[in-house]
């Protein structure tokens, strides 16, 4: 049983990525956008197929977002949703971006994992 579980874990994680060493890239903040919390609890009423009254509640809307949009000096544009970064940077700021490359088993870059952005 342990071998089967280990084999299954290996198959599942084979598609996972591993991180490169910490990398740095210069760029700038091209935009900042704040979206307030719009979550609401709403109640609905209806009837079942047997004629009973049904009362339901649903959560609608989204959590607040602190979007910061960066452009790296080599042209890549990406955004993050972090209030600490939003509060420490302004539109137009030059920044040093810290990130990891997410590599597959063949060491091909498949994604980037943002760590931080520091004002230059």
N, C-alpha and C positions, 0 to 999 in steps of 0.2 A: 504493500500500500504506500509506503514512504517513497519508493522509487517512482510510482505512478504520479504522486503529488509533485515530486521534484521535477519529473519530466514535463508535467503540465505547467509548472511555474517557469521552466526554461522556455517553453514554447510561447507563453504569454509575454515574457520579458524579452524575447529575442527581437521583437519589433520595437522595443524601447530604445531610447537614445542615451548616450553618455555625454557628459559635459566636457568641453575643451578647458584649457586654462583660461583664467580671466582675461578678457580682451578689452581694449580701449579704442574709442573712435571719437573724433571731434564732430560737432554738429551744432544745430541751433534749434531753439523753440520757435516753431512756426505758428502755433496757435494754442490757446487754452480755452476750454469750455467747461462750464459748471452746469450740471443738470440736477435740480433739486429732487428730493424724495417725493415721488408721486404715488406711493403705495396707499391704497384704501381698502377697507373691508366693506364689501357690498353684500347685500342680502337679496336672494331671489326666491320666488315662490312658483310653484307649479303643481301639477297633478300627476299622480302615478297612473299606470294603465288600469288600476283597480279603483280609481276615483279618489284616492287619499290625497290630502294636501301635503306637499313636500316643501320644506323650507331649507334653503341651502345658503351657505356663506362662501364667498370667494375673495381671495386677495388679488387685486389688480394693480397695475402700475409697476414702477421700478425703483430700486434703491437709488440714493443720490450717487452721482458720478463726478469725478474730478479728472477730466480728460486733458492730457498734455500731449500735443502732437510735435514730434521731432523730425528733423531732416538731417541725416548724416551727411558729412562732406562728400561722400561718394554717391549721394543721391537717394538713398533708401529713406522712405517716409514711413513712420509707424507711430502708434499712439499707445499710451498707458493710462490706467485709471488708478492713480494713487494720490491721496490728499496731501501727503508729506511733500511730494515732488511739486504738486500744483501750488502749494503755499510758498515754496522756496524759489520758484523760478518765474520769470516774466516773459511775455512774448518778445522775441528778438534776442534773448540771452544766448550767448555762445556757451556751449557746455561740453564737458567731456563725459561721454556715455560709457558706462561699464556694462559688460554683458558676457554671457557664455554662448558659444556655439553649441548647438545640440547636434551630435553626430550619430549617424547610424553605425551598424556593424562594419561597414566598409569605409568608415571615417568620412562620409559625405555629409556636408552641412545640410540639415533638414529644417532647422528652426533656430531662432535666437531667443535667449532667456535674458531679459532686461534685469539688471541689478540696481543701478543708480545712475543719476546724472548730476554732475557737479558743475556749478557755474565757474566759467574761466575768468 
